[in-house]
């Protein structure tokens, strides 16, 4: 079984981009990954941690946060250990980026169901199709199972849209799908912590770019560069022309997904 673990970043309404991101690997690779990730969580210098939330580890100078008191050197050393676990055990990464300004201008209000009226669902189905294509292109016979971080969504509605999406998928992709993606917690599924780490760094890259900075020069970018390789992994950016095409398709379909 091929498993993909996916998390989001930028859904707070303040970010210029919304990101879904994560990694895929075989089940046995995820087992080895989980063992190593737990060892990094338990590493005693400067202290063991219960779980990794990336936006917290970068707040090590903010009182009353989980990593307050850690030096930047200690933080960076722990991040490098987490990245080493990722690089040793995963097959591929995937990043889906939706810029919020064109999304709000072109897509807002175009869905019959309010719960579908957010960029999460564009990325959700984009990641599903991209990873099925990857599984097919790599000639992997195993089916693909996807595990997303828990979301406040009506699962029965999402399941209905999933069935619509798969009904339109080519047969060679449909047969590789392990079924409706499931949702889990990054407290319990350690690979979701790696997905959170990738999603945060991808969102930070575009946040810095939109803020007028050169993201390549920012301290966090060196970690992003070691977690995600454009020559190896899947990058899915929802350009304005692409959003225009989705908008037209929705209009032709009577404002439904």
C-alpha positions as CSV (number, residue, x, y, z in Angstrom):
1,X,0.0,0.0,0.0
2,X,1.2,3.5,-0.9
3,X,0.2,6.1,1.7
4,X,0.1,9.9,1.4
5,X,-0.1,12.1,4.5
6,X,-1.3,15.6,3.8
7,X,-1.6,18.8,6.0
8,X,-2.6,22.4,5.3
9,X,-1.2,25.8,6.2
10,X,-2.6,29.3,5.6
11,X,-6.3,28.7,6.2
12,X,-6.6,31.4,8.8
13,X,-7.7,34.1,6.3
14,X,-4.6,36.2,6.8
15,X,-2.1,34.4,4.5
16,X,-1.7,35.4,0.9
17,X,-1.6,31.7,-0.1
18,X,-3.3,28.5,1.0
19,X,-1.1,25.4,1.0
20,X,-1.7,21.7,1.1
21,X,1.4,19.6,1.3
22,X,2.8,16.2,2.4
23,X,4.6,13.1,1.5
24,X,4.0,9.6,0.0
25,X,5.8,6.4,0.9
26,X,5.1,2.7,1.1
27,X,3.5,1.5,4.4
28,X,6.7,-0.2,5.5
29,X,8.7,3.0,4.9
30,X,6.2,4.9,7.0
31,X,6.8,2.4,9.8
32,X,10.5,3.0,9.8
33,X,9.9,6.7,9.5
34,X,7.6,6.7,12.5
35,X,10.2,4.9,14.6
36,X,12.9,7.5,13.7
37,X,10.6,10.5,14.0
38,X,9.7,9.4,17.6
39,X,13.4,9.1,18.5
40,X,13.9,12.7,17.3
41,X,10.9,13.8,19.4
42,X,12.4,12.1,22.4
43,X,15.9,13.6,21.8
44,X,16.9,15.2,25.2
45,X,18.8,18.3,24.0
46,X,17.5,20.7,25.1
47,X,14.4,18.7,26.0
48,X,12.1,16.0,24.6
49,X,8.9,17.2,22.9
50,X,5.5,15.5,22.7
51,X,4.9,16.4,19.0
52,X,6.1,18.9,16.4
53,X,4.0,21.8,15.4
54,X,6.2,23.8,13.0
55,X,4.7,27.2,13.6
56,X,5.5,26.7,17.3
57,X,9.1,25.7,16.9
58,X,9.8,29.0,15.2
59,X,8.4,30.9,18.1
60,X,11.2,29.9,20.5
61,X,11.6,33.5,21.6
62,X,8.0,34.0,22.5
63,X,7.0,33.5,26.2
64,X,4.4,30.8,27.0
65,X,5.0,28.9,23.8
66,X,6.1,25.2,23.6
67,X,9.6,25.9,22.5
68,X,10.3,29.1,24.5
69,X,13.9,29.2,25.7
70,X,15.3,27.1,22.9
71,X,18.2,28.8,21.2
72,X,18.0,29.2,17.4
73,X,20.9,26.7,17.2
74,X,19.0,24.1,19.2
75,X,15.9,24.7,17.1
76,X,17.8,24.3,13.8
77,X,19.6,21.2,15.0
78,X,16.3,19.5,15.8
79,X,14.8,20.6,12.5
80,X,17.8,19.0,10.7
81,X,17.1,15.7,12.5
82,X,13.5,15.8,11.5
83,X,14.4,16.5,7.9
84,X,16.9,13.6,7.9
85,X,14.1,11.3,8.8
86,X,12.0,12.6,6.0
87,X,14.8,12.2,3.4
88,X,15.6,8.7,4.5
89,X,12.1,7.2,4.3
90,X,9.7,9.0,1.9
91,X,9.3,8.5,-1.8
92,X,8.0,11.9,-2.9
93,X,6.7,15.2,-1.6
94,X,3.8,17.2,-3.0
95,X,2.9,20.9,-2.5
96,X,-0.3,22.6,-3.8
97,X,-0.5,26.4,-3.6
98,X,-3.6,28.5,-4.1
99,X,-3.0,32.3,-4.2
100,X,-5.8,33.9,-2.2
101,X,-6.3,37.1,-4.1
102,X,-7.3,35.6,-7.5
103,X,-9.2,32.8,-5.7
104,X,-11.3,35.3,-3.8
105,X,-11.9,37.3,-7.0
106,X,-12.7,34.5,-9.3
107,X,-14.0,31.6,-7.2
108,X,-15.7,33.0,-4.1
109,X,-19.4,32.3,-4.0
110,X,-19.3,29.9,-7.1
111,X,-20.2,26.8,-5.2
112,X,-23.7,25.6,-4.3
113,X,-22.5,24.3,-0.9
114,X,-20.9,26.9,1.4
115,X,-18.6,24.2,2.9
116,X,-17.0,23.7,-0.5
117,X,-16.4,27.5,-0.9
118,X,-12.8,27.5,0.1
119,X,-9.4,26.8,-1.6
120,X,-9.0,23.6,0.5
121,X,-11.2,21.6,-1.9
122,X,-9.3,22.7,-5.1
123,X,-6.1,21.5,-3.5
124,X,-7.7,18.4,-2.0
125,X,-8.8,17.0,-5.4
126,X,-5.7,18.3,-7.2
127,X,-3.5,16.4,-4.8
128,X,-5.6,13.3,-5.2
129,X,-5.3,13.3,-9.0
130,X,-1.6,14.2,-9.0
131,X,-0.7,11.4,-6.6
132,X,-2.7,8.9,-8.5
133,X,-0.8,9.9,-11.7
134,X,2.5,9.6,-9.8
135,X,1.5,6.1,-8.6
136,X,0.7,5.2,-12.2
137,X,3.8,6.7,-13.7
138,X,6.0,4.9,-11.3
139,X,4.3,1.7,-12.3
140,X,3.5,0.9,-8.6
141,X,0.9,-1.8,-8.4
142,X,-0.2,-0.9,-4.9
143,X,-3.3,1.2,-4.3
144,X,-2.9,4.7,-2.9
145,X,-4.4,5.6,0.4
146,X,-4.5,9.3,1.5
147,X,-4.6,10.5,5.1
148,X,-5.4,14.2,5.6
149,X,-5.1,16.2,8.8
150,X,-8.5,16.5,10.5
151,X,-10.7,19.2,9.1
152,X,-14.0,20.7,10.1
153,X,-15.9,19.3,7.0
154,X,-19.0,17.3,6.5
155,X,-17.6,13.9,5.5
156,X,-20.7,12.8,3.7
157,X,-20.5,15.9,1.4
158,X,-16.9,15.4,0.7
159,X,-17.5,11.7,0.0
160,X,-20.1,12.6,-2.6
161,X,-17.8,15.0,-4.3
162,X,-15.0,12.4,-4.2
163,X,-17.3,9.9,-5.9
164,X,-18.0,12.5,-8.7
165,X,-14.3,13.2,-9.1
166,X,-13.4,9.5,-9.4
167,X,-16.2,8.9,-11.8
168,X,-14.4,11.2,-14.2
169,X,-11.0,9.8,-13.6
170,X,-9.3,7.6,-16.3
171,X,-9.7,3.9,-15.6
172,X,-6.0,3.4,-15.1
173,X,-6.1,6.0,-12.2
174,X,-9.4,4.9,-10.8
175,X,-8.1,1.3,-10.1
176,X,-5.2,2.7,-8.2
177,X,-7.3,4.6,-5.7
178,X,-7.6,2.9,-2.3
179,X,-10.9,4.7,-1.6
180,X,-12.2,7.9,0.1
181,X,-9.3,9.6,1.9
182,X,-9.5,9.5,5.7
183,X,-8.7,12.1,8.3
184,X,-6.4,11.8,11.3
185,X,-4.6,13.8,14.0
186,X,-1.0,14.8,13.9
187,X,-0.8,13.9,17.6
188,X,-1.4,10.3,16.6
189,X,-0.1,9.9,13.0
190,X,3.5,11.1,13.1
191,X,3.8,11.4,9.3
192,X,1.2,14.2,9.5
193,X,3.8,16.2,11.5
194,X,6.1,15.9,8.6
195,X,3.3,17.1,6.3
196,X,2.7,20.0,8.6
197,X,6.4,20.9,8.5
198,X,6.4,20.9,4.7
199,X,3.1,22.9,4.4
200,X,4.4,25.5,6.8
201,X,7.7,26.1,5.0
202,X,6.0,26.3,1.6
203,X,3.5,28.8,2.9
204,X,6.3,30.8,4.6
205,X,8.1,30.9,1.3
206,X,5.2,32.6,-0.5
207,X,4.4,34.8,2.5
208,X,7.9,36.2,2.4
209,X,7.7,36.7,-1.4
210,X,4.4,38.5,-1.1
211,X,5.9,40.7,1.7
212,X,8.5,42.0,-0.6
213,X,11.3,39.8,0.7
214,X,13.5,37.4,-1.2
215,X,12.5,34.1,0.4
216,X,15.7,32.5,-0.7
217,X,17.5,34.7,1.8
218,X,15.3,33.9,4.7
219,X,16.5,31.5,7.4
220,X,13.6,29.1,7.0
221,X,14.2,28.6,3.3
222,X,17.3,26.4,3.8
223,X,15.0,23.9,5.5
224,X,12.4,24.1,2.8
225,X,15.1,23.4,0.2
226,X,16.1,20.2,2.0
227,X,12.5,19.0,2.3
228,X,11.3,19.6,-1.2
229,X,13.0,19.3,-4.6
230,X,11.3,20.7,-7.7
231,X,13.2,18.2,-9.8
232,X,12.0,15.3,-7.8
233,X,8.7,16.2,-6.1
234,X,5.3,17.5,-7.3
235,X,4.6,21.2,-7.3
236,X,1.0,22.2,-8.1
237,X,0.5,26.0,-8.3
238,X,-3.1,27.3,-9.1
239,X,-2.3,30.0,-11.5
240,X,-4.9,32.7,-12.4
241,X,-5.5,31.2,-15.9
242,X,-6.1,27.8,-14.3
243,X,-8.5,29.4,-11.8
244,X,-10.3,31.1,-14.7
245,X,-10.8,27.7,-16.4
246,X,-12.2,26.2,-13.1
247,X,-14.5,29.3,-12.8
248,X,-15.8,28.7,-16.4
249,X,-16.3,25.0,-15.7
250,X,-18.4,25.9,-12.6
251,X,-20.5,28.3,-14.6
252,X,-21.1,25.8,-17.3
253,X,-22.1,23.2,-14.6
254,X,-24.6,25.5,-12.9
255,X,-22.4,26.5,-9.9
256,X,-21.6,23.1,-8.6
257,X,-18.3,21.4,-8.0
